[in-house]
Amino acid sequence: MTTTSSITRHDFLRYLGGGAAALLAGQPAAAASPPASSDFEPDLALELTAARHSIALRPGAETRTWSYRARVLKGDPTSMQELPGSYLGPVLRVRRGQRVRIDLLNQLDQPSIVHWHGLHVPETMDGHPRFVVPPSGRYRYEFEVRNRAGTYWYHPHPHGHTGEQVYFGLAGLLLVTDEEEQALALPRGEYDLPIVIQDRSFDGDNQFRYLPGTGPAAARGDRSGEAPAMGGAMMSGGGMMGGRMMSGGMGSMMARMAGFLGDTIL
């Protein structure tokens, strides 16, 4: 038997208006963090912090980034692999069937949340924008790893800031293993090398170029890291559909719509 419920047009608009008001106010429409489960006993517990960092990516001034740092609170220390000399977050290694707890600490100057790209997790653990946490806030994730072995990744997912936060460094690999994979004759240890290839564009001071007023530099009130003006990102070849698309930054309207190609491979 199927049952249905109905609401009036007035009620629908009222609910819609309430949700829109919450978004416009910069607040999530639901509670920021679900309560921790009293009966959840993790096999692996991590603390993941999103914060401002700087790193020497090229000769000269260090590049200001937003980066993830992690530490293992419980479980196998090799579950977290730092990447010296990289702005990317640590590689997280988990097993199918493992119960995982991750505490996100947001030390950015804007709201953020983490999405586990490709993982099958409960809706409240998926990093939906409505669960965004403010600066100095935290969010607790608790889930069982149900995916088959594979290469997944994690990244921020706040409304209106996802691209910006990823561009300035907030991303990392999440590798899942299982018994099926372990039974295969695959390269292991030092021969198992995950690789991430990204392109970025730099200004004259070694800072990432993106949209004006974005990134770590914006919070400091300076203008480093801004994209070039309208003419700075040029069309090439036969236009957007022929040959290369965009290069040099996100300053032009076309670059904002179509994306860009950085001038440096990292």
N, C-alpha and C positions, 0 to 999 in steps of 0.2 A: 504494500500500500504506500502511495506517495502522498506526502502532505506538503502544502506550500503555505507560505505566509506572505502577506502583502503590506506595503506601506503606502501612505498617501504621497502625492507630489510634494505637499508641504513638508512632510517629514524627510523625504529624500533630499530636498534642497537644504533643509536645516542641517542634516548630517553632513552633506557635502560642504556646506559653508563652514562648519566647525572644523573639518579636516583641513580645508584650505587656510583657515585662519591660523591653525597650528603651524602649517608649513611656512606661511608668510612671516610668522613670528620667529621662525628659526628653531622651533621646538618640535620634537617628534610627537605624533598624534597618539602614541602609546607609551607605556612606561619604558624608561630608558634601558633597564636591565631586569631580566626575569630573576626571581629569587633562586638561589642555589638549591639544588636538590639535596635533602638531608641524607638520602640513601644512595647518592652517587659516589662511588669510590673509584677514583681514577687510577689507571695503570701508569699514566704519564701526565704530569702537571707542569705547565710552562707559564712563564710571565713574559708577555710580549709588549714592548714599549715603543711607541711612535714618538720621535722627538727630533729636534734640530741637530744636525751634525755638519761637519765640514771635512772634506777629504781631498787629497792631492791627486786629481785625475790627470792633470797635465802639468808641465813645468810652469812655475809661477805661482800665482795666488791659489789657495785652496778653493774648491767649489763648495758652496753652501747647499746642503741637501736636507730633505726630510728622510729619515731612515728608521728601520725597525732594528731593535736590539732585543735579544731574548736570553733567558736563563732557565735552566731546568730546576724545578722545585722538587720533583719526585720522578723517579724512573731512570731510564738509561741515559747517561750524559751524552752519548753519541747520537741521541735523537735530535740534537740541535748542532748544526755545523756553521760556525761563523765563516765569513768570507773576507779575509784580510785584504785591504786595498780596494774594496768594492763598496758602493753606496747601497747595494741591494741588501734586503733582509737576509737573515740566516736561512740555510736550507733546513727544513723540518722533515724528519723521517719518522713515519708512523707505520703500524702494521694493521692489516685488516682484522677486525674484531677487538682492537685495542680501545679502551675507554680513556678519552682524552679530556683534560680540563685546561683551558687557556684563559688567562686573565690579561685582557688588553688594558694598558695604561696609556691614555691619550695626553701627551705632553706637547701637543701642537698648539698653535694659536687659533685654531679653528676646529669645529666639530669633525669627528671621524668615527669610523666603524670598520670592521674587517670582514670581508667576504672570502669564503673558502671555495675558490673557483673550481667547480666540477664535483665537489663532495656532496654525497647524499646525507644531509643532516636535517634535524627538525627545523621548522620554519623560524623559530625564535633564535636559532643558532646560525642562521645563514648570512647574517650581516646586512639585513634589509635596511635601507636608509631611515626608516621610521624608528629604528633602535639606535640612532646616532647618539654618541656621547659627547658632551661639551669638553672644552679644554680642562685638564686636570681631572676628568672623569674616568671611569673604568667600566668594563663590561666583562662578564664571566661567560665563557662558552663551555658547555659540557655536552659531549656527544660520543657515540661509538662509531668507529671507522667501519663503514660498510662497503666501501668501494673496493673493486679489484685493484691489483697492483697497477700503478701508472704514475705518470708525471702530472701533477696538478700545481696550482699556485694560489697564493693569497695576495689580496690587495685591498685598499680602502674602497668603500662604497657609499660615501655621504652624498646626498643630493646636491648637485651643483659644483662639487669639488673633486669628483672622482678622477677625472683626467688630470687635473692640476696636481693632486697628491701623488698619483702614480708617476707622472712625468718627473717630479722632483725627488723620486727615489723610493717611494713606499710600495714595495712589491717583493715577493720572494717565492722560492720553489717549495712545494710540499710534495714529498715523494712517498707513495704508499707501496708497501710490499706485502706479499702473502705467500702461502705455501706453494701455490701454483708457480709463481715466479721463481721461488727458491729452488724448485725442482728442475728448472731449465739450466742449460749450460751457457749462461750469460757471463760477460765480463764482470768482475767484482773487485771490491777494494779500490786500489789506485787506478784500475782500468775502467772503472765506472764513473764517467765524468759528465755530469749534467752541464749543459751550456746554455746561457742566455745571451742573445744578441739584440742590442738596442741601438737606435740612432738618436743622437742629441745634437742640438745646436748651441754654441757657446758665444758669449759676447767677448769683448776685449779684455775683460777682467776674469776670464775663466768661469763665469757664472752661466748656468743654463738660461737660454732664452725661451720665453713662453709668452703668454698674454700679459699685457701691462698690469701691474698691481697684483701679481700673483707670486706665490712661492715664499721661501724663507726671507728673501730680501724685502718683500712688501711689509712684513711685520715689523721691520726695523725702520721703516719710513724712508728708505733710500730708493733709488730707481734702478739698481742693478738687477739684472735678470729679466728686464723687459724685452719684449720682442721689438724688432725694427718697425719703423713707420710704414705707411701704406705701400711705399715702393720697395721696402726691404725684402719682401717675399715675391719673387718673380715667377711668372708663368714661363714655361720653356717648351721647346719642341712644338708639337701641333696643338698646344693648349692642354687643358686638364685631362682630356680623353686620349691624347696622343703623346706618347713618351712619358717623361717624368711629370709628376703632379705639381708639387710645391717644394720650395726649399728656403731655408734661412729663417724660419720662425713662424709665429702665428699672428703676425701683425695685420695682415690684410683680411678682408671679408672672405675671399675665396679660400685662404688658408684655414680660416676658422671652420668653414664648411667641409673642406675636402681633406684636411690634414696636411702634413708636411713631411719632407725628408730632411733629417738633420744632416749636418756636414761632417759629423764624426761618428764612427762606429765604436761602440763600447761593448 
